[in-house]
């Protein structure tokens, strides 16, 4: 169970009558354990204005380093890019209040808004963006998401060491007001990229002064709606309203706590007892309660651009054989997973890219066919699973992922006579294992960063930081790169669809399983400013919390 030190407010709360009494023993036992642990707590913090559940302890708060959605959510509270996303997922002005785009679509000129400041009161300038982007692209930083900036002329060559002079990269500034960016090809979603966490500016003087400790409370200087006040590992991260933020008048919350709880039952207990007002992420909803909770007025679900999938490590036999990868794909009963485990009507899929993106039709991919699975496995040299080496499935530690992993293990045994061992890791360790290819097969998920199929397909170009499979395919790379140089939309989408067909029907370094449905728990009578959107981003700066409701409301 998670450490509950500092969470004294869990006690003495009552629920709003939405749950049957049969759930009370579970809640009482968790609250009792919290009470037993409270005497050992350190300094007690005054209650925050708003508390939300954020699924896991973040791997970092460095915009250049993070790769996960839970981290991105926190970093977006602390920092802001040239552009920013609102509660509807739309991109608009951020630290840049206006910009121009050249007729050929290659040159963007951003004006940094007058009076823009860091949280320490010093001026934020165009140069801050230029040197922050250089830091992301510098190979020494080892940013897995550096690829976000590869649309900038010369950026990829600089990141890969083919270009040593950053002055030859298409990023220029007048040091104060203007940042000019030259792209290698027209990129329709470039303004969306400028709202993404990797492109946020960081305070270089703080990094030079504190080194790796620059992200700690007291050291971190930010430019977003909030500042970092406290960070208690496995307890809470506290944020305070930034008095120097350019639109501070619109930020309702003075203090916000993010609770890093990955165990769904514990997370739901915090929400149910009133210790938190918002539960984000379906993985934090107890699977056994999904059907009952989905009937409640405080349960909110909506489609999002996100896919649950498996990765293979192609550097380890027998997964270097595409017949083996296809056999495993054909043996997965995806309908069972969504109907018996996830239970929220998630659409099963053979494509990595969700449907619904304007102008794009993804390929069908591979469905459920145990007979074909057994045929391919025999063709690969393992008839009826004989002599197939046992392998390990890696997943991060959540209840839902535990249940899906157990189902996968059973399917492999029943359909292919293959033995699978299960291994779970905490979030930060799990991400590192993926990056270092320290796994054989792993559970993964991907949430689109912008509403374009490229946000999914670019991941698996050779050498991309988010590839994490060891897979390389020249034709695939060529098709995606050609698509990104193509201006005509219909032709571009056709090229991307051909690339995805290689990914999910021919080569299968990954196995898409289902597309996510977003799910959150909050009382919409009290919490305002939360809006469903496809990219599943919900800026805390736009939320407000009404006073507590009376018992008869």
C-alpha positions, -999 to 999 in steps of 0.1 A, spaced: 0 0 0 11 36 -6 25 56 22 -3 77 37 19 101 57 4 135 56 -30 124 45 -49 130 77 -78 145 59 -90 111 48 -106 106 82 -139 119 93 -153 125 58 -187 112 46 -198 101 12 -226 116 -8 -249 85 -9 -239 73 -44 -224 40 -32 -242 10 -17 -233 1 19 -216 -31 8 -185 -11 -1 -179 3 34 -157 -24 49 -132 -18 22 -131 19 28 -130 15 65 -100 -8 65 -80 16 44 -90 46 66 -81 26 97 -47 18 83 -42 55 76 -51 63 112 -26 38 125 1 54 104 -6 90 111 13 93 144 45 87 125 39 115 100 62 146 98 51 181 95 14 184 86 5 207 58 -26 228 58 -53 215 35 -49 225 -2 -77 242 -21 -78 213 -45 -65 177 -45 -64 154 -74 -51 118 -79 -23 115 -104 -17 77 -107 20 75 -99 51 90 -85 66 111 -114 99 100 -130 110 137 -131 97 172 -135 122 181 -162 103 189 -194 132 176 -215 133 142 -197 97 132 -190 78 108 -213 47 98 -194 13 114 -191 13 117 -153 45 136 -154 33 158 -183 2 167 -163 24 181 -135 50 198 -157 21 215 -176 11 231 -142 47 244 -137 57 255 -173 41 269 -204 52 269 -240 50 294 -269 14 281 -273 -9 264 -248 -39 241 -247 -72 250 -231 -97 228 -214 -112 218 -247 -78 206 -261 -76 236 -285 -42 253 -290 -39 291 -285 -15 317 -273 8 309 -244 41 328 -237 38 340 -273 8 363 -277 11 365 -315 30 349 -344 34 351 -382 38 322 -407 56 327 -440 35 319 -472 55 287 -478 47 275 -443 83 271 -434 91 300 -411 73 309 -379 81 341 -360 68 342 -324 65 373 -303 71 367 -266 44 386 -247 54 418 -230 60 414 -193 65 376 -194 83 365 -163 98 335 -145 84 327 -111 114 345 -95 103 377 -111 130 379 -138 121 385 -174 114 355 -197 129 361 -231 130 346 -266 166 335 -258 152 313 -229 133 293 -255 162 290 -279 186 277 -253 160 254 -238 154 239 -272 191 235 -277 192 216 -244 165 192 -255 183 185 -288 218 183 -273 227 145 -273 241 149 -238 206 156 -225 194 122 -237 158 134 -242 136 106 -255 112 132 -268 138 153 -287 120 140 -319 92 165 -312 116 192 -325 129 172 -355 105 192 -377 129 222 -372 155 225 -399 188 209 -388 174 197 -354 176 160 -361 212 163 -374 222 183 -343 206 157 -320 224 128 -338 258 145 -337 259 151 -375 258 189 -369 278 204 -341 269 241 -344 235 250 -331 236 282 -349 230 262 -381 197 248 -366 166 267 -376 161 285 -343 170 321 -340 161 349 -315 168 386 -310 175 375 -273 144 394 -261 111 395 -280 112 374 -311 119 337 -317 121 327 -354 118 290 -363 125 276 -397 110 242 -405 124 215 -429 90 211 -444 55 225 -439 41 210 -407 4 216 -401 5 207 -364 36 227 -355 16 251 -333 3 221 -314 39 209 -309 48 243 -294 22 236 -266 38 202 -258 59 197 -226 92 190 -244 92 225 -260 86 243 -227 114 268 -216 134 260 -185 154 283 -163 190 276 -174 207 296 -145 189 274 -120 201 243 -138 237 256 -138 235 264 -101 218 233 -88 226 206 -114 202 176 -111 186 192 -80 171 221 -100 137 203 -100 135 203 -62 113 227 -42 131 259 -35 153 254 -66 128 251 -94 120 283 -112 90 280 -136 69 301 -158 35 284 -157 4 289 -136 19 273 -105 52 269 -86 65 239 -68 61 242 -31 66 207 -16 75 172 -30 71 144 -6 80 112 -24 51 87 -25 29 112 -5 21 144 -24 34 172 -46 21 206 -36 18 235 -60 11 271 -53 -3 298 -76 25 317 -94 21 354 -87 41 363 -119 21 342 -143 8 363 -172 -29 353 -167 -28 348 -129 -62 365 -126 -79 336 -143 -63 309 -120 -88 301 -92 -67 276 -71 -42 290 -47 -28 256 -36 -31 222 -53 -20 188 -42 -13 159 -66 -14 125 -49 8 99 -66 -13 67 -60 -11 38 -84 -32 13 -65 -68 18 -78 -86 7 -46 -66 31 -25 -70 59 -50 -108 54 -51 -109 54 -13 -93 89 -12 -118 102 -37 -148 85 -21 -140 99 14 -135 134 1 -98 135 5 -95 143 -32 -119 160 -55 -107 146 -88 -97 111 -98 -80 111 -132 -71 80 -153 -92 49 -157 -63 28 -143 -71 44 -110 -107 31 -109 -110 -3 -93 -119 -28 -121 -144 -46 -99 -164 -13 -95 -164 -1 -131 -199 -12 -140 -214 2 -108 -195 34 -110 -203 40 -146 -240 45 -136 -231 74 -112 -234 111 -120 -198 117 -109 -184 92 -134 -174 108 -167 -162 89 -197 -152 101 -232 -133 90 -262 -96 99 -263 -67 94 -288 -50 66 -269 -41 29 -275 -32 0 -252 -7 -23 -269 22 -47 -264 58 -42 -274 83 -69 -284 120 -66 -278 132 -76 -313 168 -79 -301 159 -110 -282 150 -143 -299 125 -157 -307 108 -122 -311 131 -114 -340 109 -137 -361 78 -119 -374 59 -152 -375 63 -155 -338 50 -120 -332 21 -126 -355 13 -159 -338 11 -142 -304 -11 -114 -319 -36 -139 -333 -38 -157 -300 -50 -126 -280 -87 -126 -274 -91 -88 -272 -129 -90 -268 -124 -109 -236 -101 -82 -222 -125 -53 -229 -157 -71 -218 -144 -89 -187 -116 -67 -175 -117 -31 -187 -155 -30 -190 -160 5 -203 -168 -3 -239 -133 2 -252 -131 -6 -290 -108 -35 -297 -83 -27 -324 -57 -41 -348 -45 -6 -356 -22 16 -335 -38 48 -347 -74 54 -334 -101 60 -360 -118 94 -361 -88 114 -371 -100 136 -400 -91 122 -434 -73 91 -421 -84 55 -424 -62 31 -404 -56 -5 -415 -75 -34 -399 -45 -51 -384 -46 -86 -369 -77 -100 -352 -83 -131 -330 -76 -165 -348 -61 -192 -326 -59 -216 -356 -38 -191 -376 -17 -185 -344 -9 -222 -341 -1 -225 -378 24 -196 -377 40 -208 -345 45 -243 -361 59 -226 -392 84 -207 -370 96 -241 -356 75 -245 -325 46 -269 -333 21 -270 -304 45 -247 -285 72 -273 -281 107 -259 -273 93 -224 -272 114 -206 -245 94 -192 -215 94 -154 -216 85 -126 -193 58 -100 -198 67 -67 -181 40 -42 -170 37 -13 -146 20 -19 -112 -17 -11 -115 -47 -34 -108 -60 -32 -143 -26 -41 -159 -22 -69 -134 -56 -84 -145 -48 -80 -182 -14 -95 -178 -29 -126 -161 -54 -130 -189 -27 -127 -215 -7 -154 -196 -37 -177 -197 -43 -171 -234 -8 -180 -243 -9 -212 -223 -44 -223 -236 -39 -214 -272 -2 -219 -279 11 -239 -250 36 -211 -242 46 -203 -207 47 -166 -197 61 -153 -165 47 -120 -152 69 -92 -139 57 -58 -126 77 -27 -118 71 7 -103 65 34 -130 100 50 -130 117 16 -131 93 3 -157 100 33 -180 137 28 -176 134 -9 -185 116 0 -217 142 26 -227 171 2 -220 154 -27 -238 155 -46 -205 125 -67 -213 112 -94 -236 76 -84 -240 59 -54 -223 26 -37 -218 25 -2 -231 1 27 -239 3 58 -260 -18 90 -258 -17 112 -289 1 145 -284 -19 162 -311 -48 152 -334 -28 137 -363 -18 101 -371 18 112 -372 18 114 -334 14 76 -333 34 65 -363 64 87 -359 71 68 -326 84 37 -345 108 53 -370 143 39 -365 161 53 -335 132 73 -321 133 77 -283 98 62 -280 104 33 -303 118 11 -275 115 -22 -295 148 -24 -314 127 -25 -346 140 -8 -377 123 -9 -411 136 13 -440 104 13 -460 84 23 -430 108 51 -422 107 63 -458 69 64 -459 64 83 -427 92 108 -437 77 112 -471 43 118 -456 57 146 -435 71 163 -465 38 160 -484 16 190 -483 -15 176 -501 -36 160 -473 -51 130 -491 -18 119 -504 -2 124 -470 -28 102 -453 -24 75 -479 13 73 -472 8 71 -435 -18 43 -439 8 23 -460 33 28 -432 9 17 -405 0 -14 -426 37 -24 -423 36 -18 -386 5 -37 -376 0 -63 -403 33 -72 -417 60 -66 -391 42 -63 -358 69 -50 -334 38 -40 -314 3 -56 -309 -25 -30 -305 -52 -43 -282 -78 -16 -276 -83 21 -278 -88 38 -245 -119 55 -232 -111 83 -209 -126 81 -174 -126 104 -144 -145 108 -112 -156 143 -100 -187 161 -89 -196 184 -118 -218 204 -94 -186 215 -76 -157 211 -100 -159 235 -129 -135 238 -159 -131 201 -167 -140 193 -202 -137 160 -222 -113 162 -251 -96 138 -275 -60 145 -262 -71 139 -226 -55 171 -213 -72 189 -185 -53 221 -173 -57 226 -136 -53 264 -142 -87 264 -157 -105 245 -129 -123 260 -100 -140 243 -70 -173 256 -57 -181 255 -20 -192 223 -4 -228 212 -12 -254 209 15 -267 174 23 -299 178 3 -282 190 -29 
